Amino acid sequence: MTLPSQVASVLDDPNAQVAVANPTPKGTPRHVAIIMDGNGRWAKAHGRPRTFGHKAGVEALRRTVEAAGDFGLKWLTVYAFSTENWRRPRTEIETLFGLVWLYVESDLERLVREGVRLRVIGKREGVPPDLLDLLDKSQARTAHNTKMVLTIAFNYGGQDEIVEAARALAIQAKAGQLDPADITEAALAAKLGTVGIPDPDLVIRTSGEKRLSNFLIWQSAYAELIFTDVLWPDFGRDDLGAAIDEFRRRERRYGGVQE
């Protein structure tokens, strides 16, 4: 398996507009992002290898996607494989790739029936061609779905994403296509892999760790953060519901002060 180069590109069309039907229920976050953490610790606690935990994590993802639709979420983004995960043993990397394949292939028709659009963000470099082909075809197959957008951050790193966006703007400026004075937050955001998707209102991390780990770091500037001790393979409808309830109790001021 070839390690990825430092040249990044998104797995989806960066100019594609993402639309969903019907408004989000009042008090419910429009966009929830989840750092799915704790598979290895869950496996260890059950006396099984780490790969067993990753397989259980796929089941947790299925439960969570179903619950997200029931709760009326319009955008759900999950962190499936980070650019830092290449440091893990080769066998574990191959297992993670295989599980992404398994989830997408086995659940594609269900996503189509339920109106879920699949979108993938991250670097193409290093990803096996057959997996890239499956992801590309699955995104095309669900492109017109509007009930919910499920984004999988795969071979993704937030800092790298920002660097690539800045590089794209610099290339335009050097070519005389962009005045540096016109570079704004919106201009940079338009070069990110998440263009067309609203910034997350709520970021959830499982397993008790309390950090973003290079996940949507630009987009999460004003997100509410919830850290739960629940290990990802045990995460489900009740845990997502509890996080949404906690979100509803928070006051979001965006730097302002309520009168």
PyMOL commands that set and color helices and strands:
alter all, ss='L'
color gray80, all
select helices_A, chain A and resi 39-45+50-71+83-87+90-113+129-141+158-174+180-182+185-189+232-234+237-249
alter helices_A, ss='H'
color red, helices_A
select strands_A, chain A and resi 31-35+75-82+116-121+148-156+202-205+224-227
alter strands_A, ss='S'
color yellow, strands_A
deselect
rebuild
show_as cartoon
